Amino acid sequence: MSGPAHTHEVVVIGGGPAGATAARQLARQGVDVLVLDKATHPRFRIGESFLPRTSKQLEALGLGSKLEQIEYMPKLGVEFVFGHGGEPPKDFWFRDAFGGAKQPTFNIERAPFDRMLLRAAGESGATVREGASVRRINRLEDGDVEVEVDGESLRAKYLIDASGQATVVGRHLGLRRVLPDLRKIAYYAHYRGVQRRDGEEAGSPTIVMCREGWFWIIPIDRERTSIGLVMSQEDARAAGRPAGEMLRWGIARCPVMRQRCQDCEPTDVAGIAADYSYRCRPYAGPGYFLVGDAATFVDPVFSTGVCLGMMAAEHAAKCTVALLRERADAKKTRREYIRFVESSSTMLFRIVRGFYKHSFREVLMQAQGPFSVHGALIALLAGDVFPRPALALQWRVRLFEFFVRFHERFPFVPRRANFSLLESD
Ligand SMILES: Cc1cc2nc3c(=O)[nH]c(=O)nc-3n(C[C@H](O)[C@H](O)[C@H](O)COP(=O)(O)OP(=O)(O)OC[C@H]3O[C@@H](n4cnc5c(N)ncnc54)[C@H](O)[C@@H]3O)c2cc1C
């Protein structure tokens, strides 16, 4: 192995939304930052639906005009419906959020979006190397880190791991813990010709609920729609189909999906994501910060991944600048970063877990309740969680959870038929 060829102040592993955001923010503050991405952009990613908070962040990052150069579908809300189709769907609008209307956001094909962010990092002064895979971490200490990239050693003072589900630092330090109750598997594909809704509903993603999990229908541009089926791994095994057939099998068995997909044709995009709920704690340690999926990933039902990743990345950049330029106390800075990630994500993760209970869905589909509890859920799911959800949101969500538990014993909203893919004809 040759000696260190280059020394930078910060190395960022991964040039996805989290890595690109961290790099852009560091470069804008004059930090010498190197981004290493094993892929060459544009590269495919699933996860095309965003939150209002991300739209706001993109404007603050000065990326609003660049976004306008990519085709996207405006998203003003989300539609939920039970898979049997026996009850009308419910639309939840960001304008009805507790505390005031949230701005619209969008769905977008990830490859051009992610490339736009990475280019923006480069334009801000970050050095970007694509096709550069970090193979090993040799050293990880405050002020001194070293990674190996395709036979070359690179040194820096700090490392930001934004390697997504590869969780390079998490695996190196043995931090990755799968969340056993969220062991799911997702089968997805892009289609043309999926039935669209009219007017301002045209860009709303649809969540189609079934006992085994849920489908997403996300219009990503005028023609293409991203569709996915998320199920527990046990149910997927019980279906007994080859992985490549699971999505088609699910669509064919679900009345709502069957109807919306009656004239659709697959494109060449299709894939599977498994085992994707985990945490790598602590999210910061000597020499490193973990951002985006490299830190944690929890079930995508509420489209929170990119929002959490980009916001954490901005915060990690701020912390790194404090360490490099302001001689901030390393332990205190790390604690503060860890608190930011924990407190912004914990409430969202609780809601994700709740969503897998039918009783939660029944109360959700009521779409109104005392003390604006539904409006509070909408605010959280618009991304109103940074640096932590306001108390007014926290107690309303807890009250919503109480309503769900109460409803399990003493039903106070109509019971709704559950729909099972495995039991359907
Ligand atoms: C089924 C599914 C549906 C989803 N739906 C949504 C959604 O609707 N909305 C949403 O916001 N999120 C969604 N997500 C999550 C979202 O896609 C991720 O949270 C998001 O991509 C995380 O961004 P990131 O920058 O952390 O990681 P990534 O986007 O994964 O980027 C990581 C980068 O690191 C690079 N890399 C990896 N290993 C190395 C290495 N060793 N060396 C150098 N580079 C490396 C990769 O090439 C990649 O470019 C979904 C996820 C799944 C699985």
The ligand as a MOL file (V3000), in Angstrom:
LIG
                    3D

  0  0  0     0  0            999 V3000
M  V30 BEGIN CTAB
M  V30 COUNTS 53 58 0 0 0
M  V30 BEGIN ATOM
M  V30 1 C -38.1950 0.5380 -0.8110 0
M  V30 2 C -37.7480 1.9140 -0.4440 0
M  V30 3 C -38.5750 3.0100 -0.7000 0
M  V30 4 C -38.1760 4.2980 -0.3330 0
M  V30 5 N -39.0040 5.3690 -0.5620 0
M  V30 6 C -38.6170 6.6090 -0.1750 0
M  V30 7 C -39.4290 7.7500 -0.4530 0
M  V30 8 O -40.4850 7.6630 -1.0480 0
M  V30 9 N -38.9880 8.9680 -0.0160 0
M  V30 10 C -37.7960 9.1150 0.6380 0
M  V30 11 O -37.4510 10.2360 1.0250 0
M  V30 12 N -36.9920 8.0580 0.8700 0
M  V30 13 C -37.3730 6.8300 0.4600 0
M  V30 14 N -36.5400 5.7700 0.6780 0
M  V30 15 C -35.2830 5.9970 1.3650 0
M  V30 16 C -34.3060 6.7920 0.5550 0
M  V30 17 O -34.1560 6.2490 -0.7240 0
M  V30 18 C -33.0000 6.8620 1.2930 0
M  V30 19 O -33.2780 7.2550 2.6220 0
M  V30 20 C -32.0190 7.8440 0.6600 0
M  V30 21 O -31.5790 7.4200 -0.5960 0
M  V30 22 C -30.8140 7.9980 1.5920 0
M  V30 23 O -29.8720 8.8610 1.0180 0
M  V30 24 P -28.3280 8.6580 1.3930 0
M  V30 25 O -27.6240 9.7740 0.7370 0
M  V30 26 O -28.1940 8.4300 2.8370 0
M  V30 27 O -27.9430 7.2500 0.7260 0
M  V30 28 P -27.9270 6.7990 -0.8100 0
M  V30 29 O -28.8840 7.5940 -1.5990 0
M  V30 30 O -28.0960 5.3340 -0.7920 0
M  V30 31 O -26.4810 7.1580 -1.2950 0
M  V30 32 C -25.3540 6.4770 -0.7840 0
M  V30 33 C -24.2170 6.5870 -1.7870 0
M  V30 34 O -23.0650 5.9890 -1.2000 0
M  V30 35 C -22.3490 5.3140 -2.2020 0
M  V30 36 N -21.5210 4.2710 -1.5680 0
M  V30 37 C -21.9450 3.1510 -0.9320 0
M  V30 38 N -20.8880 2.4490 -0.4790 0
M  V30 39 C -19.7800 3.1460 -0.8330 0
M  V30 40 C -18.3990 2.9210 -0.6680 0
M  V30 41 N -17.9190 1.8390 -0.0170 0
M  V30 42 N -17.5350 3.8310 -1.1600 0
M  V30 43 C -17.9750 4.9370 -1.8200 0
M  V30 44 N -19.3050 5.1750 -2.0250 0
M  V30 45 C -20.1900 4.3070 -1.5160 0
M  V30 46 C -23.4280 4.7540 -3.1200 0
M  V30 47 O -22.9390 4.5260 -4.4190 0
M  V30 48 C -24.4990 5.8530 -3.0790 0
M  V30 49 O -24.4400 6.7360 -4.1800 0
M  V30 50 C -36.9180 4.4840 0.2850 0
M  V30 51 C -36.0860 3.3910 0.5130 0
M  V30 52 C -36.4910 2.1200 0.1650 0
M  V30 53 C -35.5700 0.9550 0.4340 0
M  V30 END ATOM
M  V30 BEGIN BOND
M  V30 1 1 1 2
M  V30 2 1 2 3
M  V30 3 2 2 52
M  V30 4 2 3 4
M  V30 5 1 4 5
M  V30 6 1 4 50
M  V30 7 2 5 6
M  V30 8 1 6 7
M  V30 9 1 6 13
M  V30 10 2 7 8
M  V30 11 1 7 9
M  V30 12 1 9 10
M  V30 13 2 10 11
M  V30 14 1 10 12
M  V30 15 2 12 13
M  V30 16 1 13 14
M  V30 17 1 14 15
M  V30 18 1 14 50
M  V30 19 1 15 16
M  V30 20 1 16 17
M  V30 21 1 16 18
M  V30 22 1 18 19
M  V30 23 1 18 20
M  V30 24 1 20 21
M  V30 25 1 20 22
M  V30 26 1 22 23
M  V30 27 1 23 24
M  V30 28 2 24 25
M  V30 29 1 24 26
M  V30 30 1 24 27
M  V30 31 1 27 28
M  V30 32 2 28 29
M  V30 33 1 28 30
M  V30 34 1 28 31
M  V30 35 1 31 32
M  V30 36 1 32 33
M  V30 37 1 33 34
M  V30 38 1 33 48
M  V30 39 1 34 35
M  V30 40 1 35 36
M  V30 41 1 35 46
M  V30 42 1 36 37
M  V30 43 1 36 45
M  V30 44 2 37 38
M  V30 45 1 38 39
M  V30 46 1 39 40
M  V30 47 2 39 45
M  V30 48 1 40 41
M  V30 49 2 40 42
M  V30 50 1 42 43
M  V30 51 2 43 44
M  V30 52 1 44 45
M  V30 53 1 46 47
M  V30 54 1 46 48
M  V30 55 1 48 49
M  V30 56 2 50 51
M  V30 57 1 51 52
M  V30 58 1 52 53
M  V30 END BOND
M  V30 END CTAB
M  END
